[in-house]
Amino acid sequence: MLYHVIVSFGKEKEYEYKFSDSELAGGSAEEARRWFDKEFTDLECEPSNPMGKVLIIDKILNVARYGGEQRFVDGKDWAKQFARYTALALGRDTIRVDVAGFNIGY
């Protein structure tokens, strides 16, 4: 299977990442959750709902928002890790992370 992750910061500001099964092999949803937990804390993200549990979708969206578009423009390891861990955490073959609209679609 091919995994396709699109991170969008608005019209014509999209960054695409593709991974094969073998590229995701060895990773797990739990590893992805730990990575997002760490980044959420390191980036000093604020939960969108301060009164409850922070869901993985909220962490993904906030890490992208607080991490900033420049990390995706640069296309370095952090952006690739973000996309890889998004695919592992959500387990879907096509994922669109709409940072501007604060929404994730499949």
C-alpha positions in Angstrom: 0.0 0.0 0.0 1.1 3.6 -0.6 0.5 6.2 2.1 0.0 9.7 1.0 0.1 12.6 3.5 -0.7 16.2 2.4 0.0 19.1 4.8 -1.8 22.2 3.7 -1.3 25.8 5.0 -3.7 27.3 2.5 -4.3 27.5 -1.2 -1.2 26.5 -3.1 0.8 25.9 0.1 0.6 22.1 0.1 3.4 19.7 1.0 3.1 16.1 -0.1 4.8 13.0 1.3 4.5 9.4 0.1 5.5 6.3 2.0 5.4 2.6 1.1 4.6 -0.1 3.5 8.3 -0.9 3.8 9.1 2.8 4.7 6.6 2.6 7.6 7.7 -0.9 8.7 9.3 -1.0 12.1 7.2 2.0 13.2 4.0 1.8 15.3 1.1 4.0 16.2 2.4 4.0 19.8 5.8 5.4 18.6 4.0 8.0 16.6 1.9 9.0 19.7 5.1 9.4 21.8 6.7 11.6 19.0 3.6 13.8 18.9 3.4 14.0 22.7 7.1 15.2 22.8 6.7 17.7 20.0 3.4 19.0 21.5 5.3 19.7 24.7 8.5 21.0 23.1 6.7 23.4 20.8 4.6 24.6 23.8 1.3 23.9 22.0 -1.9 24.9 23.6 -4.8 22.4 23.5 -7.8 23.4 21.4 -10.0 22.1 24.2 -8.4 23.0 27.6 -11.1 21.1 29.5 -10.5 17.6 28.3 -8.1 15.0 27.0 -6.0 16.1 24.0 -6.8 13.7 21.1 -4.1 12.6 18.6 -5.8 14.6 15.9 -5.5 17.8 18.0 -1.9 17.0 18.6 -1.2 16.5 14.9 -2.9 19.8 14.0 -1.3 21.8 16.8 2.2 20.4 16.1 1.9 21.4 12.5 0.6 24.8 13.4 3.1 25.6 16.1 5.9 23.9 14.1 5.1 26.3 11.3 5.1 26.2 7.5 8.8 26.9 7.2 9.7 23.5 8.5 7.7 22.0 5.5 9.1 24.5 3.0 12.6 23.4 4.0 11.6 19.8 3.5 14.1 18.5 6.1 13.9 15.6 8.4 11.4 17.1 10.8 8.7 17.5 8.1 9.3 14.0 6.8 9.0 12.6 10.4 5.8 14.6 10.9 4.3 13.0 7.8 5.5 9.5 8.6 4.2 9.7 12.2 0.9 11.1 11.0 0.5 8.1 8.7 1.5 5.7 11.5 -0.8 7.3 14.1 -3.9 7.5 11.9 -3.3 4.3 9.8 -5.0 5.7 6.7 -3.6 5.5 3.2 -4.6 9.1 2.3 -4.5 11.9 4.9 -4.9 15.6 4.4 -3.8 17.8 7.3 -5.4 21.2 6.7 -3.6 23.4 9.1 -5.3 26.6 8.0 -8.8 25.1 8.5 -7.7 23.1 11.5 -9.1 19.9 10.1 -7.9 16.4 9.1 -9.6 14.6 6.2 -9.2 11.1 4.8 
